[in-house]
Structures are given as structure tokens and as C-alpha cells.
Amino acid sequence: MANAGVVNATGHAAPDAWRRVVALLVQSFETPARGPLPASPEHDALYRAMLRAGPAAVAAGEPDAGSG
């Protein structure tokens, strides 16, 4: 469910953001943690994704806004 939320929220703006969430979840069960996490999405891509998922986007009926 967490990963689906990331995929829905980031959509086309940061399409690989889900990889970091999955790696973080998998590593959280390893002892000790193994290796670095994938890079986080670029700031601008994440910002655009958050704008797209925000209340104004939902009110405007933008595609993928607030779905999930």
C-alpha cells in the first residue's frame, strides 16, 4: 500500500521513486542493512509530483490527482 501511494503520487514526474521505497522496506528487514539505497527523486520532480497530488489539483480534476 505504501508503494502504491508513492507510485500514484509521483506518477510521471518521478517514475522511479518507488524503487527507493521498496529498497527501504526490504532493507528494514535485513540485519545489518546491506548497501546504499537508490537515489532519491530529483527535487524538482518530487515537487511537481506533490503539486499534482495536492488539494488544488484534486479540486481542478487533474488526472492522477488524489487517486489512491
N, C-alpha and C positions, 0 to 999 in steps of 0.2 A: 504494500500500500504506500509506503514511503517513496519507493522508487517510482510508482505510477504518478504520485503527486509531483515529483521532480520532472518527469517526462512531460506531464500536462502543463506545468508552469513554465518550463523553459522552451518547449516546442522547437521551433526553427531558429530561435535566437541563440540558443546554446545546446545544440542537439546531443553533444557528448557529455553533458553534465551528469547524466545518470551513471556513467562509469565510475565516477568518484564516489557516489553514494553506495553503489554495490561493493566497491573495493573497501570502503569504510566499514560496511556491515560485515563483510567476510572477515576482515582483519580484526574486528572486535571480538571474534570468537577464537582467534589464534593467540597462543601464549608462547613466547613473546610475539609482538607484532612483527610481521615479515615484510620488509621493504617499504618503499615510499608509496604514497597514494598517487593516483593520476592527478595531473594538474587541474586546478580549479578552472571554471569557465572564465574567460576574459571579463573584466569588469563591465565593459560596455554591453556585452552580450547578456550578462546576467541582469544588468539594469534594465535593458529593453524587455527582457522576459518578465521582470517584476512589474514594469509599467503595463505590459499586456495583460497580466493577471490581476491587476488592481481593480478597485471598485469602479473607477471611471470607465475602464474598458468593458466591464460587465454591464454597466448601465448603457453603454453605447452599442452593446450587442456584437462586439468584435469576435471573430472566430477564435475558438480555443480559450476565450477569456472566462476564467472561473469554472471551467469544466472540471469534473473530477469529483 
